[in-house]
């Protein structure tokens, strides 16, 4: 077996965005490479694999097609993916492995499959393969429809199983925020100005990825093969909201088409009842929001907050350091100099810190309306545990809800 690692590109993207068309185009223009293809599909009959065969992009001698049905490589078929990729790599017959992930698959678990050893199976793909590039295909024509639909995968009969309660918009965001290349497909189906606005939003959501506009899946193979773009740590930190939080100074900038972002930061807790009312009237101009919230009635534990379109999730992220026993708290502060620098003398690390990304946002009005949800000076002196709290019990599991 050759000692060189075989490179791998993974194509992700929601159902119907054109992943198979992209795959067929690459296979028909493969630059002389011998490519093994793994197609992952949730249906009984693997339609995507059939399309690839019809597209003429596979040679019986040069390529191998592995059809993986009735499951998802990011969950139920992860074990199969491990074994198939290991076998392909050990055959030493291919120059490249190209994986088309299911439309409801998330890229992070797939990336982890190639990054960490699987103790249970005893397979370490990082010894055999090099994850070269994570590609997400976006449908320019249907993006906003799917983003704002408020539908779950179950409602669209696209869920992995009955317990798959994910919303379509959350899946779209997961696929966009963790990738190396964004292929904006079907660009011929919308007006140039709409396309420019959509590209601006995507760049705000995912500033690191290389964004390429394409029509009918026509991409230059060199843009997604042998790119050496993938880096797990960089990809994990590439989401636009995270980049905004990392900035030492938050200077709100409005880009073309009114696309902007800002960080809302306050060392004062929210009143749950007023915050719930605010969320129920969610500002339509906010496309994405994510960060940490401090609820007065749940003073011991920080709340992780995430919004995308009509989907809002809020739930426990762990105890505030300030809520830990004195000795444990002192140890953490001693080891984390940055935390010590931002430590509030009264409330420690408790804080509301949320990134907002949107189109034509009225920043001053948004900040003012959020400030009105904070405890007043008088309420700060009262027993916070007595305040009305209409959020579901978030002691153990995150709240997942939609405000339409």
Phi, psi and omega in degrees: 000138178295144180280344181285142181278139180279128181285150183227134172243135179246126177263120175243169180147149184295160181305130176086005182282342179112024180299317182294324177296319176298314181301313179300319180297317180296318181294328178280352179224054194277007175060032178077007181278145172269110188248128171266134184243133172245120178250126182251125182217145182272349186278163178299312178259126185283087185298318182301318180297321179297318180296321180296318179298316181294330182289351176073017183271359182244134176252139182297334183264328186264335185233160175229130179255123177252112180268124182239104185250169176059035178181188184222134184294343180270359180215269188292335182253018182300321179297319179296319180299314179305311184292318181295315181294318178301316181295316180298317181294321182286339179293336176056034180249351188242152177268341189202150172241128180241122183246126171260110182283156176299152182296342179253018179270146177260139185288334184299310180299326178294316179298320179297326179301325182267353186256326185240151178290140175268102185298322184295317181269345182069030182246129177240093183293338181294341177280334186254331187234161173233110177293111188272321190198133171256119184248131174245126178263131181242135178273105182299326185286320186255000188305305185293328177298311180291321183298321186257008186294327183074009183269153174264164176296327177298317180296334178263007182057038182238008183286154178291327179194179182298335182272358180277096184259014182299148174266152182303316183296324179294323177295316179303315181295317178302318182289327181282319188282351179229085179197168178255329181227132174252118176260111179270099187267164178062037182292345180280353186263356177228160182294153183302319182293319177297322180294318179297318179296315180298318179297322178298319179294316180298321179293330178286322179288327184219082185287340185277324188293150173282120183257126183231127176276133179222162177233131179053038175070013185278093180242146175290120183307329181292345179281343181229358178244137179052046182270334185057034182273335188285133172214116189302315182295316179297317179297322181293335183252017190266350181299143183301320181296324181289320177299322180294319179294329184284342182296131180296327178233126182268101178251104182301129179233129177266124180266181178303148182067019174073016181279126183211173177210154174204163179249124175267122186222121180215136175264069178196137185283158175277146169277117186306320183294316180289324178295319178299316179297322179295317181294327180292341177245048187304131180294121186299335183284349178273115182274320185213136175217140180202145178163208184241137178239150179242108178264132184301323183281351180232059191290340183277336189232132176288152180246121176282132184238135180214129177227140173213116184058227181278358182267128178232131177233133177217133182191171185295137178247355181132167181289143170297146177300325181295342181269356181283160175303148185311314182294317180294320179297317180297322179296315180297315181295325180292325183274341183242095183293325180296319179295322180298324182291329183260004185294126178275133184299334182260321188242003177064236183264005179295131184195154167257119182217103186228134176269135176242130176236131182195185181242125181055043178286139172268089188302315182297319181291320179298314180297317180298317181290326176288320178301327180291344178272348179285160175296141175282170178302321180292318180293331179299334182273349185270178177279106186296332184292346182270354181290148178296135181224103184269356178292146176301159180300114183254026183294328185237318185239148180297149173275133175236120183210169177231135174249105185260000000 
